[in-house]
Amino acid sequence: MAKQGNERERVFEGLPVFAKELIAGGVAGGFAKSAVAPLERVKILFQTRQAEFRSLGLFGSFTKIAKTEGVLGFYRGNGASVARIVPYAALHYMAYEEYRRWIIHYNPNIKRGPVLDLIAGSVAGGTAVLFTYPLDLVRTKLAYQVIESPKLNVKGLVPGEQIYKGILHCFSKTYKEAGIRGLYRGVAPSLYGIFPYAGLKFYFYEEMKSHVPEEHKKDITIKLACGSVAGLLGQTFTYPLDVVRRQMQVQRLSASNSREMKGTTETLVMIVQRQGWKHLFSGLSLNYLKVVPSVAIGFTVYDVMKSYLKVPSRDEAVIEVVTNRRHTQAAPSLPS
């Protein structure tokens, strides 16, 4: 066993830092997303099927899903969700670290602190969204479907609703209907939301950690607390854009909107006019229940994985970047 552990350590030691950060971020994302999958499913149904589920409340929605779809119903669309979140989280965390190093490399005198994390986190979030958005679209479409049991006296599906058999089938059907644009339906509000959310999440997390005494900074409980508050604050500011994005993603599946595809602003106005401004925060209380463990687990597992993979600390990385830049500037130029 010890020999196998040593061999595994040697394999990881040979990996570049960015690869270790990709692995750490991917594992963190997968753990966090799977832990809150049932709450994520109900939240999406709250956002997109107001008449059917919002009136039932949290407990009623859980009961309905359990009766009509069984335990697996709580994880409908989670395969696509994990398939998206692993590369998304891997890219997000890795890009955040890389952008942070690049900013310091080209601006060695820049002040280290939450503002730097805000900038790096925002750009990293946008980068990750652009690369993984089609998987988020597929996850939402799969989660939107409610398959009723014929043995129960329950209303069936919305007339004319499409049935997607799985991730690949949903990808294929969406692409055939609308091409690449169809796979990026709703990406605009995603980007509008992710830039402030991703940046604020890292900003609040690092800001809170900066006030923690040095001897407690490695305490997992402290990391969980800081991550939870960071996720809650970041999500509150950007949640309405998440509701807009979800409704844009399922517009083709809704009978009332099958012929009318709206943009970000039009969808926002439509929601306010037809459902009231309060619907822009539909499912927010449920999202708080999801965000607390999700962001907390994400940050904590990421830090634990970085330690396991022996990723250099952020301070060590900063010193290395600045030192390399100074050596480059001091090196004499070769004669041409």
C-alpha positions in Angstrom: 0.0 0.0 0.0 2.8 2.4 0.9 4.5 1.6 -2.4 1.4 2.4 -4.4 1.0 5.6 -2.5 4.6 6.6 -3.3 4.1 5.8 -7.0 0.9 7.9 -7.0 2.8 10.8 -5.4 5.5 10.5 -8.0 2.9 10.7 -10.8 1.4 13.8 -9.3 4.8 15.4 -8.7 5.5 15.2 -12.5 2.4 17.2 -13.4 2.6 21.0 -14.0 0.9 23.3 -11.5 -2.0 24.2 -13.8 -2.8 20.5 -14.3 -2.9 19.9 -10.6 -5.2 22.9 -10.3 -7.4 21.4 -13.0 -7.7 18.1 -11.1 -8.3 19.8 -7.8 -11.0 22.1 -9.3 -12.7 19.2 -11.1 -12.9 17.0 -8.0 -14.2 19.9 -5.9 -16.9 20.7 -8.5 -18.1 17.1 -8.8 -18.3 16.7 -5.0 -20.1 19.9 -4.5 -22.6 19.5 -7.3 -23.6 15.9 -6.5 -24.2 16.9 -2.8 -26.9 19.3 -3.7 -28.4 17.7 -6.8 -31.9 17.1 -5.3 -32.1 20.8 -4.3 -30.9 21.9 -7.7 -33.6 19.8 -9.5 -36.4 21.3 -7.4 -34.9 24.8 -7.9 -35.0 24.5 -11.7 -38.6 23.3 -11.5 -39.5 26.3 -9.3 -37.9 28.6 -11.8 -39.5 27.1 -15.0 -42.7 25.4 -13.9 -44.2 27.9 -11.5 -47.8 26.8 -11.7 -47.0 23.1 -11.1 -44.4 23.2 -8.4 -44.1 26.6 -6.7 -47.6 26.2 -5.2 -46.6 22.9 -3.7 -43.7 24.3 -1.7 -40.4 22.6 -1.0 -41.8 19.6 0.9 -44.6 19.1 -1.6 -42.3 19.3 -4.6 -40.0 16.7 -3.0 -43.0 14.5 -2.3 -44.3 14.8 -5.9 -40.9 13.9 -7.4 -40.5 11.0 -5.1 -44.0 9.6 -6.0 -43.8 10.1 -9.7 -40.2 9.5 -10.5 -38.7 7.8 -7.5 -35.3 8.5 -5.9 -33.6 8.8 -9.2 -35.9 11.6 -10.1 -34.0 13.9 -7.7 -30.9 13.3 -9.9 -32.6 13.8 -13.3 -30.1 15.9 -15.3 -27.4 15.4 -12.7 -25.3 13.4 -15.1 -25.2 16.4 -17.5 -24.7 18.6 -14.5 -21.6 16.7 -13.3 -20.4 16.4 -16.8 -20.6 20.2 -17.0 -19.4 21.1 -13.6 -16.2 19.0 -13.6 -14.7 20.7 -16.6 -16.3 24.0 -15.6 -15.0 24.0 -12.0 -11.6 22.7 -13.2 -11.4 25.5 -15.7 -12.8 28.1 -13.3 -10.3 27.4 -10.4 -7.3 26.9 -12.7 -8.1 30.0 -14.8 -8.6 32.0 -11.6 -5.1 31.0 -10.4 -3.6 31.5 -13.8 -5.2 35.0 -14.4 -4.1 36.0 -10.9 -0.5 35.0 -11.7 -0.6 36.7 -15.1 -1.9 40.0 -13.5 0.9 39.9 -10.9 3.5 38.9 -13.6 2.7 42.0 -15.7 1.9 44.2 -12.7 4.3 43.1 -10.0 3.5 46.2 -7.9 -0.3 45.6 -7.9 -1.8 45.3 -4.4 -2.5 41.7 -3.4 -6.0 41.3 -1.9 -9.7 40.8 -2.6 -9.8 43.3 -5.5 -7.2 41.2 -7.4 -9.4 38.1 -6.6 -12.5 39.9 -7.8 -10.9 40.7 -11.2 -9.3 37.2 -11.7 -12.4 35.4 -10.5 -14.7 37.4 -12.8 -12.6 36.7 -16.0 -12.1 33.1 -15.0 -15.9 32.6 -14.6 -16.5 34.0 -18.0 -13.9 31.7 -19.5 -15.3 28.6 -17.9 -18.9 29.5 -19.0 -18.0 29.9 -22.6 -16.3 26.5 -22.7 -19.0 24.5 -20.9 -22.3 26.3 -21.5 -23.9 23.7 -23.8 -23.7 21.1 -21.0 -25.5 23.5 -18.7 -28.2 23.9 -21.3 -28.6 20.2 -21.7 -28.7 19.7 -17.9 -31.6 22.3 -17.6 -33.6 20.7 -20.4 -33.3 17.3 -18.8 -34.1 18.6 -15.4 -37.2 20.4 -16.8 -38.8 17.2 -17.9 -41.2 15.7 -15.5 -42.1 12.1 -16.3 -45.4 11.2 -14.6 -46.3 7.7 -13.6 -49.3 6.3 -15.6 -50.5 4.5 -12.4 -51.0 7.7 -10.5 -53.9 10.1 -10.9 -51.6 13.1 -11.7 -51.6 15.5 -14.5 -49.3 14.6 -17.4 -46.7 16.5 -19.2 -47.3 19.8 -20.9 -48.9 19.0 -24.4 -46.3 18.8 -27.1 -43.4 18.7 -24.7 -40.3 17.1 -26.2 -38.8 14.1 -24.4 -35.0 13.8 -24.3 -33.7 10.3 -23.6 -30.4 11.4 -22.3 -27.4 13.7 -22.6 -26.3 12.7 -26.1 -29.9 12.6 -27.4 -30.6 16.1 -26.0 -27.4 17.5 -27.6 -28.2 15.9 -30.9 -31.8 17.1 -31.0 -30.9 20.6 -29.9 -28.2 20.9 -32.5 -30.4 19.6 -35.3 -33.1 22.2 -34.4 -31.1 25.3 -33.9 -27.4 24.6 -34.6 -24.6 26.0 -32.5 -26.8 29.0 -31.5 -29.3 26.6 -30.0 -26.6 25.1 -27.8 -25.7 28.6 -26.5 -29.3 29.7 -25.9 -29.3 31.8 -22.8 -25.5 32.3 -22.7 -25.9 36.1 -22.5 -27.5 36.3 -19.1 -25.1 33.5 -18.0 -22.2 35.8 -18.8 -23.9 38.9 -17.3 -24.4 36.9 -14.1 -21.1 34.9 -13.9 -18.8 37.9 -14.2 -20.1 39.5 -11.0 -21.0 36.3 -9.3 -17.6 34.5 -9.8 -15.7 37.6 -9.0 -17.8 38.4 -5.9 -17.6 34.8 -4.7 -13.8 34.9 -4.7 -13.7 38.5 -3.4 -15.9 37.7 -0.3 -14.1 34.4 0.3 -10.6 36.0 0.3 -11.8 39.1 2.2 -13.3 37.0 5.0 -10.2 34.8 5.2 -8.0 37.8 5.5 -9.7 38.6 8.8 -9.1 35.1 10.2 -6.2 34.7 12.6 -3.2 32.9 10.9 -3.4 29.9 13.2 -7.0 29.2 12.2 -6.7 29.7 8.4 -6.2 26.0 7.8 -9.2 25.0 9.9 -11.8 23.3 7.6 -14.7 24.7 9.6 -13.4 28.2 9.0 -13.1 27.5 5.2 -16.6 26.1 5.2 -18.0 29.2 7.0 -16.2 31.6 4.7 -17.2 29.7 1.6 -20.9 29.6 2.7 -21.1 33.3 3.3 -19.2 34.1 0.1 -21.7 32.0 -2.0 -24.7 33.5 -0.3 -23.7 37.1 -0.9 -22.5 36.5 -4.5 -25.7 34.6 -5.4 -28.1 37.2 -4.0 -26.7 39.9 -6.2 -26.9 37.9 -9.4 -29.9 35.5 -8.9 -32.4 37.3 -11.2 -30.1 36.7 -14.2 -30.1 33.0 -13.3 -33.9 32.9 -13.5 -33.8 34.7 -16.9 -31.3 32.2 -18.2 -33.3 29.1 -17.1 -36.5 30.4 -18.8 -34.6 31.2 -22.0 -33.1 27.7 -22.0 -36.6 26.0 -21.9 -38.6 28.5 -24.1 -38.8 25.9 -26.9 -40.2 23.4 -24.5 -43.0 25.7 -23.3 -46.2 25.5 -25.4 -46.9 29.2 -24.9 -43.5 30.3 -26.2 -42.8 27.7 -28.9 -43.1 30.3 -31.7 -41.6 33.3 -29.8 -37.9 33.2 -28.9 -37.0 36.2 -26.7 -33.6 37.7 -25.8 -32.3 38.5 -22.4 -33.9 41.9 -21.9 -37.2 40.8 -23.5 -37.3 37.7 -21.2 -36.6 39.8 -18.2 -39.4 42.2 -19.0 -41.8 39.3 -19.9 -41.2 37.7 -16.4 -41.8 41.0 -14.6 -45.0 41.7 -16.6 -46.5 38.2 -16.6 -45.3 36.9 -13.2 -44.2 39.9 -11.3 -40.8 41.1 -10.2 -40.9 38.7 -7.2 -40.5 35.8 -9.7 -37.0 37.0 -10.5 -36.2 35.7 -7.0 -38.3 32.5 -7.4 -36.4 29.6 -5.7 -33.9 32.0 -4.0 -34.6 30.6 -0.5 -34.1 27.1 -1.9 -31.0 28.3 -3.7 -29.6 29.5 -0.3 -30.0 25.9 1.0 -28.1 24.7 -2.1 -25.4 27.4 -2.2 -24.4 27.1 1.5 -23.1 23.5 1.1 -22.2 23.8 -2.5 -19.8 26.7 -2.4 -18.5 25.7 1.1 -17.8 22.2 -0.1 -16.3 23.5 -3.4 -13.8 25.8 -1.7 -12.9 23.4 1.0 -12.4 20.3 -1.3 -10.4 22.5 -3.6 -8.0 23.6 -0.8 -7.7 20.0 0.5 -7.0 18.7 -3.0 -4.3 21.3 -3.6 -2.7 20.3 -0.4 -2.9 16.6 -1.4 -1.4 17.3 -4.8 1.3 19.5 -3.3 0.3 22.6 -5.2 2.5 25.5 -4.1 0.8 28.0 -1.8 -0.5 31.2 -3.4 2.3 33.2 -1.6 5.0 30.9 -3.0 3.6 31.2 -6.5 3.5 35.0 -6.2 7.2 35.1 -5.1 8.1 32.8 -8.0 6.3 35.0 -10.5 7.8 38.2 -9.3 11.3 36.7 -9.1 11.1 35.3 -12.6 10.0 38.7 -13.9 12.8 40.5 -12.2 15.4 38.0 -13.6 13.9 38.4 -17.1 14.2 42.2 -16.8 17.7 42.1 -15.4 19.0 39.6 -18.0 21.3 41.3 -20.5 20.0 41.3 -24.1 22.0 39.2 -26.6 23.7 41.1 -29.5 21.9 40.8 -32.7 
